[in-house]
Structures are given as structure tokens and as C-alpha cells.
Amino acid sequence: MIEGSPPASNAGGYKARIGWHPRPEWGTVRNYIEVPNDIGGIDIACKFIFDDGSGSAPLVWHNSDPIPDLGEYARGVHAGDHITIKVSVSGMNGAENVFNQINGMDAGERALMFMDCSDIHEDCGWAWTHEYRLVKSAPGLIELGR
């Protein structure tokens, strides 16, 4: 076995990295709930847990229409009064299945996946370990936050 640091880039220009690297304004939706209100609509409430560990922001939409991409464990960017969902609930479920399949591969195959990776694992709040496994790393995925 050859020892040393893993390659740090791929042909697409994305720099693959080992470990968790939170990105500004990114986070995870937690404690999501839709509640029928008194005027026939729904109220939506949740917490947005920031990846940088700075805490959470309560979010509430009164008399809203359903928001299809929003839900428990959705991932996105929260800036000011605006939230943009980058990975929907269904996208997160699909990504977790793919990441578990990658983790089930032999070490050499996982290393190749690491070298050929995009940043979708970071969008989903996962990180590569030194054993070339993907693990949940975003605070909102591993704890409820503050």
C-alpha cells in the first residue's frame, strides 16, 4: 500500500475533501410541522439548524399553501428572511440510499468514488472520512440543535 495524502481534485475541477466543512448560511430543516389553521389553510413551522453551529432560526408561514420541497431534513440556504431549499426531502432520502451503497463498496472502490465526487455530499450535509466512507456531519442531521 502506498502511504500519503489522497488526491485533492478530479477532472471536473471540484476539490474533494476529507472531513466536515460547513458552508455559510447552509443548514437543515428540523421539527417541521403543518397544522390546519382556523381559516381553512395551513400554517407551517420549523427550525432551520445552521451548519456552522451558530444555532437555529424559527420559521413560520401563516395560511400557506403546501411547500413541496420543504420538510423534515430538507437542506438549503437561509439568508435574511429568505430560505432556498437546495435538497428536498425526497432528494435527501435518495442521497442517503446512494451514500449507503457507496459505503458498502470495497475500500478501493470508495476511494475512486471520493476522487470522482462532486459536492452533492456537502449539499446533503455528509462528509468523507479518512476510510473513504460518507457520514452524516451537519449539526441538523446529527442532533436537533439549540
C-alpha positions, 0 to 999 in steps of 0.5 A: 500500500502506498502511504500519503495524502489522497488526491485533492481534485478530479477532472471536473475541477471540484476539490474533494475533501476529507472531513466536515466543512460547513458552508455559510448560511447552509443548514437543515430543516428540523421539527417541521410541522403543518397544522390546519389553521382556523381559516381553512389553510395551513400554517407551517413551522420549523427550525432551520439548524445552521451548519456552522453551529451558530444555532437555529432560526424559527420559521413560520408561514401563516395560511400557506399553501403546501411547500413541496420541497420543504420538510423534515431534513430538507437542506438549503440556504437561509439568508435574511428572511429568505430560505432556498431549499437546495435538497428536498426531502425526497432528494435527501432520502435518495442521497442517503440510499446512494451514500449507503451503497457507496459505503458498502463498496470495497475500500478501493472502490470508495476511494475512486468514488471520493476522487470522482465526487462532486459536492452533492455530499456537502449539499446533503450535509455528509462528509468523507472520512479518512476510510473513504466512507460518507457520514452524516456531519451537519449539526441538523442531521446529527442532533436537533440543535439549540 
